[in-house]
Amino acid sequence: MSADRPESRPDDAALREAALQALSRVADPADGTDLVSAGRVQGLSVRDAVARFAIEADPARAAALEPLRRAAEEAVRAVPGMAGALAVLTAHAEPGAARPAPSAAAPRPAAPRPAAPDPAASRPAAASASAPPPDLRGARPDARAPAQAPGPAPMPGVGAVVAVASGKGGVGKSTVAANLAVALAARGLRVGLLDADVYGPSQPRMLGVSGRPSSPDGKTILPLRNHGVTMMSIGLMTPEDQAVIWRGPMLMGALQQMLGQVAWGRLDVLLVDLPPGTGDVQMTLCQKVRVAGAVIVSTPQDIALIDARKGIDMFRRMQVPILGVIENMAAFVCDGCGKVHHPFGHGGARAEAEKLGAPFLGEIPLDLAIRTAADGGAPIVVQAPESPQARAFANVAAALADALRDPAGAPEGA
Ligand SMILES: Nc1ncnc2c1ncn2[C@@H]1O[C@H](COP(=O)(O)OP(=O)(O)OP(=O)(O)O)[C@@H](O)[C@H]1O
């Protein structure tokens, strides 16, 4: 595989062919069959001389197959003219094998798959800067989480990792995460937003980001940036037009790649937009990374609150403090008469937060402008910063920044 490198790089189509050939020489030691004849290579694409593909794997063997994944990457990387290769293990896509979402939410079609592998790769230099980021450094409430296992590691260069969660789908968690991210950035913080909602990644749309992240060295992934926020979405790492069935170990690998291989740079806060519910992604995040705290988004509706309670309970069991509860879709102001309506009830999340001893960070109205702004790729905080809706988000962001700075202010056990 060490032919002379041509003067000009072969085009991506030729590289793809060569990559396929290289993969046909990589065999699974378990049965000796090569990956290509076994039909286990999926979604092989080459763009700008970087190959991305998935290798079908039995979830039960996911850990044992890591050397095979690396060997496949190495083989493709060795193709003359290839700048990099990113592979990921994915579950068998057998008919009927689809696993329901590990949460209350129904699985959605075209769930994504990441294409960036090699968990052994070191963190990018930018993310390993030794100087601590300012302001929120002291935000990690270590003292309040004494039982933390040695597992969760701090993310180098990141002041505070904050999980944005909801018990139930559709309560506006992603909308809140996007607006909080830009509102925190407007306060001068260096903000990252990791869209880990594997069943419906929506941050690329909400933050108006498209295209695929590049990987100049074939190992680290450069995140995208818009509205002052550094963003990476599991949805941007999916081989296009591919429905993927996620299994626990695959989810774990995908999330680890997003945390460990994305060149986040130095951040004061990294918001993680989680899927709804209490599933594998939530558990993996809390086990792998030291999470400064979780923010729970809920509507005032009873059903949403019941699910939110489960979320709060899960984070507490994982020794992750609850930084606060946000009530979304709290009130609706009628355009015509100006009257305030409460279609989902009112005050439920605040009351519940009080009952559970968790801080209440504020409420966000139900408003058409919030939805249209999010759909248009510029959250309301960016589009109309002086509007009452944007101010509601700014107030919540201020409360969150306070909670991060002074976690001890949060009630014990939160
Ligand atoms: N305060 C609000 N006012 C008006 N529309 C809202 C508000 N919050 C969210 N929405 C809209 O509700 C829909 C669901 O929001 P979003 O996708 O943020 O929910 P989610 O909780 O992240 O859902 P899931 O986790 O199931 O993907 C979107 O169309 C969004 O624009």
The ligand as a Tripos MOL2 file, in Angstrom:
@<TRIPOS>MOLECULE
LIG
   31    33     1     0     0
SMALL
NO_CHARGES

@<TRIPOS>ATOM
      1 N1        -41.6230   28.1000   23.7350 N.pl3     1 LIG1
      2 C1        -41.9890   27.6750   22.5520 C.ar      1 LIG1
      3 N2        -42.9070   28.3480   21.8020 N.ar      1 LIG1
      4 C2        -43.2910   27.8830   20.5910 C.ar      1 LIG1
      5 N3        -42.8480   26.7720   20.0230 N.ar      1 LIG1
      6 C3        -41.9390   26.0560   20.7140 C.ar      1 LIG1
      7 C4        -41.4610   26.4720   22.0060 C.ar      1 LIG1
      8 N4        -40.5530   25.5500   22.4190 N.ar      1 LIG1
      9 C5        -40.4710   24.6300   21.4440 C.ar      1 LIG1
     10 N5        -41.3070   24.9320   20.4370 N.ar      1 LIG1
     11 C6        -41.5180   24.1570   19.2010 C.3       1 LIG1
     12 O1        -41.9670   22.8500   19.6000 O.3       1 LIG1
     13 C7        -41.4220   21.8640   18.7430 C.3       1 LIG1
     14 C8        -40.6210   20.8550   19.5860 C.3       1 LIG1
     15 O2        -39.5080   21.5370   20.1300 O.3       1 LIG1
     16 P1        -38.1030   20.8560   20.3080 P.3       1 LIG1
     17 O3        -37.7040   20.1130   19.0850 O.co2     1 LIG1
     18 O4        -37.2000   21.8750   20.8530 O.co2     1 LIG1
     19 O5        -38.4980   19.8130   21.4330 O.3       1 LIG1
     20 P2        -37.6180   18.6960   22.1080 P.3       1 LIG1
     21 O6        -38.0720   18.5880   23.5060 O.co2     1 LIG1
     22 O7        -36.1820   18.9180   21.8610 O.co2     1 LIG1
     23 O8        -38.1040   17.4510   21.3150 O.3       1 LIG1
     24 P3        -37.3420   16.0840   21.1400 P.3       1 LIG1
     25 O9        -36.4080   15.9180   22.2760 O.co2     1 LIG1
     26 O10       -38.4650   15.1120   21.1360 O.co2     1 LIG1
     27 O11       -36.6170   16.2180   19.8570 O.co2     1 LIG1
     28 C9        -40.5640   22.5960   17.7350 C.3       1 LIG1
     29 O12       -41.3330   22.8070   16.5840 O.3       1 LIG1
     30 C10       -40.2620   23.9270   18.4060 C.3       1 LIG1
     31 O13       -40.0540   24.9690   17.4690 O.3       1 LIG1
@<TRIPOS>BOND
     1     1     2 1
     2     2     3 ar
     3     2     7 ar
     4     3     4 ar
     5     4     5 ar
     6     5     6 ar
     7     6     7 ar
     8     6    10 ar
     9     7     8 ar
    10     8     9 ar
    11     9    10 ar
    12    10    11 1
    13    11    12 1
    14    11    30 1
    15    12    13 1
    16    13    14 1
    17    13    28 1
    18    14    15 1
    19    15    16 1
    20    16    17 2
    21    16    18 1
    22    16    19 1
    23    19    20 1
    24    20    21 2
    25    20    22 1
    26    20    23 1
    27    23    24 1
    28    24    25 2
    29    24    26 1
    30    24    27 1
    31    28    29 1
    32    28    30 1
    33    30    31 1
@<TRIPOS>SUBSTRUCTURE
     1 LIG1         1 GROUP 0 **** ****
